[in-house]
Amino acid sequence: MQVTMLTKVCDKKDCPTLYATDRGTLLVQGYTGDEHGLTVPQGEGVVEIPVELLKKAIADGVI
């Protein structure tokens, strides 16, 4: 799978980031945690991202 960084909301190396894949899908880097109370199937995960990340992606025209 080829991954291309689309946008992020900070100037640091590690922060919430949105990526595109050559499969026509998106990958999201965010904060993990288990305090959400959700039941998540094996092989899936939940990440928390700031709303600003999606707003920036839309404003930048990458999604």
Phi and psi restraints in degrees (range 20) as a CNS / XPLOR table:
assign (resid 1 and name C) (resid 2 and name N)
       (resid 2 and name CA) (resid 2 and name C) 1.0 -97.2 20.0 2
assign (resid 2 and name N) (resid 2 and name CA)
       (resid 2 and name C) (resid 3 and name N) 1.0 135.5 20.0 2
assign (resid 2 and name C) (resid 3 and name N)
       (resid 3 and name CA) (resid 3 and name C) 1.0 -122.3 20.0 2
assign (resid 3 and name N) (resid 3 and name CA)
       (resid 3 and name C) (resid 4 and name N) 1.0 134.3 20.0 2
assign (resid 3 and name C) (resid 4 and name N)
       (resid 4 and name CA) (resid 4 and name C) 1.0 -123.8 20.0 2
assign (resid 4 and name N) (resid 4 and name CA)
       (resid 4 and name C) (resid 5 and name N) 1.0 127.0 20.0 2
assign (resid 4 and name C) (resid 5 and name N)
       (resid 5 and name CA) (resid 5 and name C) 1.0 -70.1 20.0 2
assign (resid 5 and name N) (resid 5 and name CA)
       (resid 5 and name C) (resid 6 and name N) 1.0 129.0 20.0 2
assign (resid 5 and name C) (resid 6 and name N)
       (resid 6 and name CA) (resid 6 and name C) 1.0 -96.3 20.0 2
assign (resid 6 and name N) (resid 6 and name CA)
       (resid 6 and name C) (resid 7 and name N) 1.0 -52.3 20.0 2
assign (resid 6 and name C) (resid 7 and name N)
       (resid 7 and name CA) (resid 7 and name C) 1.0 -164.6 20.0 2
assign (resid 7 and name N) (resid 7 and name CA)
       (resid 7 and name C) (resid 8 and name N) 1.0 159.4 20.0 2
assign (resid 7 and name C) (resid 8 and name N)
       (resid 8 and name CA) (resid 8 and name C) 1.0 -146.0 20.0 2
assign (resid 8 and name N) (resid 8 and name CA)
       (resid 8 and name C) (resid 9 and name N) 1.0 168.4 20.0 2
assign (resid 8 and name C) (resid 9 and name N)
       (resid 9 and name CA) (resid 9 and name C) 1.0 -110.4 20.0 2
assign (resid 9 and name N) (resid 9 and name CA)
       (resid 9 and name C) (resid 10 and name N) 1.0 17.0 20.0 2
assign (resid 9 and name C) (resid 10 and name N)
       (resid 10 and name CA) (resid 10 and name C) 1.0 -148.2 20.0 2
assign (resid 10 and name N) (resid 10 and name CA)
       (resid 10 and name C) (resid 11 and name N) 1.0 170.9 20.0 2
assign (resid 10 and name C) (resid 11 and name N)
       (resid 11 and name CA) (resid 11 and name C) 1.0 -97.1 20.0 2
assign (resid 11 and name N) (resid 11 and name CA)
       (resid 11 and name C) (resid 12 and name N) 1.0 2.3 20.0 2
assign (resid 11 and name C) (resid 12 and name N)
       (resid 12 and name CA) (resid 12 and name C) 1.0 -83.2 20.0 2
assign (resid 12 and name N) (resid 12 and name CA)
       (resid 12 and name C) (resid 13 and name N) 1.0 166.7 20.0 2
assign (resid 12 and name C) (resid 13 and name N)
       (resid 13 and name CA) (resid 13 and name C) 1.0 -70.3 20.0 2
assign (resid 13 and name N) (resid 13 and name CA)
       (resid 13 and name C) (resid 14 and name N) 1.0 -42.8 20.0 2
assign (resid 13 and name C) (resid 14 and name N)
       (resid 14 and name CA) (resid 14 and name C) 1.0 -112.5 20.0 2
assign (resid 14 and name N) (resid 14 and name CA)
       (resid 14 and name C) (resid 15 and name N) 1.0 105.8 20.0 2
assign (resid 14 and name C) (resid 15 and name N)
       (resid 15 and name CA) (resid 15 and name C) 1.0 -160.0 20.0 2
assign (resid 15 and name N) (resid 15 and name CA)
       (resid 15 and name C) (resid 16 and name N) 1.0 170.0 20.0 2
assign (resid 15 and name C) (resid 16 and name N)
       (resid 16 and name CA) (resid 16 and name C) 1.0 -53.5 20.0 2
assign (resid 16 and name N) (resid 16 and name CA)
       (resid 16 and name C) (resid 17 and name N) 1.0 128.7 20.0 2
assign (resid 16 and name C) (resid 17 and name N)
       (resid 17 and name CA) (resid 17 and name C) 1.0 -141.0 20.0 2
assign (resid 17 and name N) (resid 17 and name CA)
       (resid 17 and name C) (resid 18 and name N) 1.0 147.2 20.0 2
assign (resid 17 and name C) (resid 18 and name N)
       (resid 18 and name CA) (resid 18 and name C) 1.0 -112.0 20.0 2
assign (resid 18 and name N) (resid 18 and name CA)
       (resid 18 and name C) (resid 19 and name N) 1.0 130.8 20.0 2
assign (resid 18 and name C) (resid 19 and name N)
       (resid 19 and name CA) (resid 19 and name C) 1.0 -123.6 20.0 2
assign (resid 19 and name N) (resid 19 and name CA)
       (resid 19 and name C) (resid 20 and name N) 1.0 152.7 20.0 2
assign (resid 19 and name C) (resid 20 and name N)
       (resid 20 and name CA) (resid 20 and name C) 1.0 -109.6 20.0 2
assign (resid 20 and name N) (resid 20 and name CA)
       (resid 20 and name C) (resid 21 and name N) 1.0 150.2 20.0 2
assign (resid 20 and name C) (resid 21 and name N)
       (resid 21 and name CA) (resid 21 and name C) 1.0 -115.0 20.0 2
assign (resid 21 and name N) (resid 21 and name CA)
       (resid 21 and name C) (resid 22 and name N) 1.0 165.7 20.0 2
assign (resid 21 and name C) (resid 22 and name N)
       (resid 22 and name CA) (resid 22 and name C) 1.0 -78.1 20.0 2
assign (resid 22 and name N) (resid 22 and name CA)
       (resid 22 and name C) (resid 23 and name N) 1.0 4.6 20.0 2
assign (resid 22 and name C) (resid 23 and name N)
       (resid 23 and name CA) (resid 23 and name C) 1.0 -95.8 20.0 2
assign (resid 23 and name N) (resid 23 and name CA)
       (resid 23 and name C) (resid 24 and name N) 1.0 1.1 20.0 2
assign (resid 23 and name C) (resid 24 and name N)
       (resid 24 and name CA) (resid 24 and name C) 1.0 77.9 20.0 2
assign (resid 24 and name N) (resid 24 and name CA)
       (resid 24 and name C) (resid 25 and name N) 1.0 26.1 20.0 2
assign (resid 24 and name C) (resid 25 and name N)
       (resid 25 and name CA) (resid 25 and name C) 1.0 -122.8 20.0 2
assign (resid 25 and name N) (resid 25 and name CA)
       (resid 25 and name C) (resid 26 and name N) 1.0 170.8 20.0 2
assign (resid 25 and name C) (resid 26 and name N)
       (resid 26 and name CA) (resid 26 and name C) 1.0 -115.2 20.0 2
assign (resid 26 and name N) (resid 26 and name CA)
       (resid 26 and name C) (resid 27 and name N) 1.0 146.7 20.0 2
assign (resid 26 and name C) (resid 27 and name N)
       (resid 27 and name CA) (resid 27 and name C) 1.0 -115.0 20.0 2
assign (resid 27 and name N) (resid 27 and name CA)
       (resid 27 and name C) (resid 28 and name N) 1.0 141.3 20.0 2
assign (resid 27 and name C) (resid 28 and name N)
       (resid 28 and name CA) (resid 28 and name C) 1.0 -123.3 20.0 2
assign (resid 28 and name N) (resid 28 and name CA)
       (resid 28 and name C) (resid 29 and name N) 1.0 126.2 20.0 2
assign (resid 28 and name C) (resid 29 and name N)
       (resid 29 and name CA) (resid 29 and name C) 1.0 -97.1 20.0 2
assign (resid 29 and name N) (resid 29 and name CA)
       (resid 29 and name C) (resid 30 and name N) 1.0 125.3 20.0 2
assign (resid 29 and name C) (resid 30 and name N)
       (resid 30 and name CA) (resid 30 and name C) 1.0 -152.6 20.0 2
assign (resid 30 and name N) (resid 30 and name CA)
       (resid 30 and name C) (resid 31 and name N) 1.0 -163.5 20.0 2
assign (resid 30 and name C) (resid 31 and name N)
       (resid 31 and name CA) (resid 31 and name C) 1.0 -92.7 20.0 2
assign (resid 31 and name N) (resid 31 and name CA)
       (resid 31 and name C) (resid 32 and name N) 1.0 132.9 20.0 2
assign (resid 31 and name C) (resid 32 and name N)
       (resid 32 and name CA) (resid 32 and name C) 1.0 -96.4 20.0 2
assign (resid 32 and name N) (resid 32 and name CA)
       (resid 32 and name C) (resid 33 and name N) 1.0 160.1 20.0 2
assign (resid 32 and name C) (resid 33 and name N)
       (resid 33 and name CA) (resid 33 and name C) 1.0 177.7 20.0 2
assign (resid 33 and name N) (resid 33 and name CA)
       (resid 33 and name C) (resid 34 and name N) 1.0 162.6 20.0 2
assign (resid 33 and name C) (resid 34 and name N)
       (resid 34 and name CA) (resid 34 and name C) 1.0 -117.4 20.0 2
assign (resid 34 and name N) (resid 34 and name CA)
       (resid 34 and name C) (resid 35 and name N) 1.0 10.0 20.0 2
assign (resid 34 and name C) (resid 35 and name N)
       (resid 35 and name CA) (resid 35 and name C) 1.0 -82.7 20.0 2
assign (resid 35 and name N) (resid 35 and name CA)
       (resid 35 and name C) (resid 36 and name N) 1.0 5.5 20.0 2
assign (resid 35 and name C) (resid 36 and name N)
       (resid 36 and name CA) (resid 36 and name C) 1.0 -76.6 20.0 2
assign (resid 36 and name N) (resid 36 and name CA)
       (resid 36 and name C) (resid 37 and name N) 1.0 -20.6 20.0 2
assign (resid 36 and name C) (resid 37 and name N)
       (resid 37 and name CA) (resid 37 and name C) 1.0 76.2 20.0 2
assign (resid 37 and name N) (resid 37 and name CA)
       (resid 37 and name C) (resid 38 and name N) 1.0 11.3 20.0 2
assign (resid 37 and name C) (resid 38 and name N)
       (resid 38 and name CA) (resid 38 and name C) 1.0 -88.0 20.0 2
assign (resid 38 and name N) (resid 38 and name CA)
       (resid 38 and name C) (resid 39 and name N) 1.0 150.8 20.0 2
assign (resid 38 and name C) (resid 39 and name N)
       (resid 39 and name CA) (resid 39 and name C) 1.0 -96.7 20.0 2
assign (resid 39 and name N) (resid 39 and name CA)
       (resid 39 and name C) (resid 40 and name N) 1.0 115.2 20.0 2
assign (resid 39 and name C) (resid 40 and name N)
       (resid 40 and name CA) (resid 40 and name C) 1.0 -113.7 20.0 2
assign (resid 40 and name N) (resid 40 and name CA)
       (resid 40 and name C) (resid 41 and name N) 1.0 128.3 20.0 2
assign (resid 40 and name C) (resid 41 and name N)
       (resid 41 and name CA) (resid 41 and name C) 1.0 -61.3 20.0 2
assign (resid 41 and name N) (resid 41 and name CA)
       (resid 41 and name C) (resid 42 and name N) 1.0 154.5 20.0 2
assign (resid 41 and name C) (resid 42 and name N)
       (resid 42 and name CA) (resid 42 and name C) 1.0 -59.2 20.0 2
assign (resid 42 and name N) (resid 42 and name CA)
       (resid 42 and name C) (resid 43 and name N) 1.0 137.8 20.0 2
assign (resid 42 and name C) (resid 43 and name N)
       (resid 43 and name CA) (resid 43 and name C) 1.0 92.1 20.0 2
assign (resid 43 and name N) (resid 43 and name CA)
       (resid 43 and name C) (resid 44 and name N) 1.0 -6.1 20.0 2
assign (resid 43 and name C) (resid 44 and name N)
       (resid 44 and name CA) (resid 44 and name C) 1.0 -116.9 20.0 2
assign (resid 44 and name N) (resid 44 and name CA)
       (resid 44 and name C) (resid 45 and name N) 1.0 162.8 20.0 2
assign (resid 44 and name C) (resid 45 and name N)
       (resid 45 and name CA) (resid 45 and name C) 1.0 -147.1 20.0 2
assign (resid 45 and name N) (resid 45 and name CA)
       (resid 45 and name C) (resid 46 and name N) 1.0 165.6 20.0 2
assign (resid 45 and name C) (resid 46 and name N)
       (resid 46 and name CA) (resid 46 and name C) 1.0 -121.2 20.0 2
assign (resid 46 and name N) (resid 46 and name CA)
       (resid 46 and name C) (resid 47 and name N) 1.0 131.8 20.0 2
assign (resid 46 and name C) (resid 47 and name N)
       (resid 47 and name CA) (resid 47 and name C) 1.0 -124.9 20.0 2
assign (resid 47 and name N) (resid 47 and name CA)
       (resid 47 and name C) (resid 48 and name N) 1.0 152.5 20.0 2
assign (resid 47 and name C) (resid 48 and name N)
       (resid 48 and name CA) (resid 48 and name C) 1.0 -106.4 20.0 2
assign (resid 48 and name N) (resid 48 and name CA)
       (resid 48 and name C) (resid 49 and name N) 1.0 130.4 20.0 2
assign (resid 48 and name C) (resid 49 and name N)
       (resid 49 and name CA) (resid 49 and name C) 1.0 -129.6 20.0 2
assign (resid 49 and name N) (resid 49 and name CA)
       (resid 49 and name C) (resid 50 and name N) 1.0 153.1 20.0 2
assign (resid 49 and name C) (resid 50 and name N)
       (resid 50 and name CA) (resid 50 and name C) 1.0 -73.2 20.0 2
assign (resid 50 and name N) (resid 50 and name CA)
       (resid 50 and name C) (resid 51 and name N) 1.0 143.5 20.0 2
assign (resid 50 and name C) (resid 51 and name N)
       (resid 51 and name CA) (resid 51 and name C) 1.0 -55.8 20.0 2
assign (resid 51 and name N) (resid 51 and name CA)
       (resid 51 and name C) (resid 52 and name N) 1.0 -32.4 20.0 2
assign (resid 51 and name C) (resid 52 and name N)
       (resid 52 and name CA) (resid 52 and name C) 1.0 -57.1 20.0 2
assign (resid 52 and name N) (resid 52 and name CA)
       (resid 52 and name C) (resid 53 and name N) 1.0 -30.1 20.0 2
assign (resid 52 and name C) (resid 53 and name N)
       (resid 53 and name CA) (resid 53 and name C) 1.0 -63.3 20.0 2
assign (resid 53 and name N) (resid 53 and name CA)
       (resid 53 and name C) (resid 54 and name N) 1.0 -45.3 20.0 2
assign (resid 53 and name C) (resid 54 and name N)
       (resid 54 and name CA) (resid 54 and name C) 1.0 -70.6 20.0 2
assign (resid 54 and name N) (resid 54 and name CA)
       (resid 54 and name C) (resid 55 and name N) 1.0 -39.1 20.0 2
assign (resid 54 and name C) (resid 55 and name N)
       (resid 55 and name CA) (resid 55 and name C) 1.0 -60.4 20.0 2
assign (resid 55 and name N) (resid 55 and name CA)
       (resid 55 and name C) (resid 56 and name N) 1.0 -42.4 20.0 2
assign (resid 55 and name C) (resid 56 and name N)
       (resid 56 and name CA) (resid 56 and name C) 1.0 -66.4 20.0 2
assign (resid 56 and name N) (resid 56 and name CA)
       (resid 56 and name C) (resid 57 and name N) 1.0 -40.3 20.0 2
assign (resid 56 and name C) (resid 57 and name N)
       (resid 57 and name CA) (resid 57 and name C) 1.0 -61.3 20.0 2
assign (resid 57 and name N) (resid 57 and name CA)
       (resid 57 and name C) (resid 58 and name N) 1.0 -41.8 20.0 2
assign (resid 57 and name C) (resid 58 and name N)
       (resid 58 and name CA) (resid 58 and name C) 1.0 -67.5 20.0 2
assign (resid 58 and name N) (resid 58 and name CA)
       (resid 58 and name C) (resid 59 and name N) 1.0 -45.3 20.0 2
assign (resid 58 and name C) (resid 59 and name N)
       (resid 59 and name CA) (resid 59 and name C) 1.0 -62.7 20.0 2
assign (resid 59 and name N) (resid 59 and name CA)
       (resid 59 and name C) (resid 60 and name N) 1.0 -36.1 20.0 2
assign (resid 59 and name C) (resid 60 and name N)
       (resid 60 and name CA) (resid 60 and name C) 1.0 -77.3 20.0 2
assign (resid 60 and name N) (resid 60 and name CA)
       (resid 60 and name C) (resid 61 and name N) 1.0 -9.5 20.0 2
assign (resid 60 and name C) (resid 61 and name N)
       (resid 61 and name CA) (resid 61 and name C) 1.0 73.8 20.0 2
assign (resid 61 and name N) (resid 61 and name CA)
       (resid 61 and name C) (resid 62 and name N) 1.0 22.8 20.0 2
assign (resid 61 and name C) (resid 62 and name N)
       (resid 62 and name CA) (resid 62 and name C) 1.0 -91.5 20.0 2
assign (resid 62 and name N) (resid 62 and name CA)
       (resid 62 and name C) (resid 63 and name N) 1.0 -13.2 20.0 2
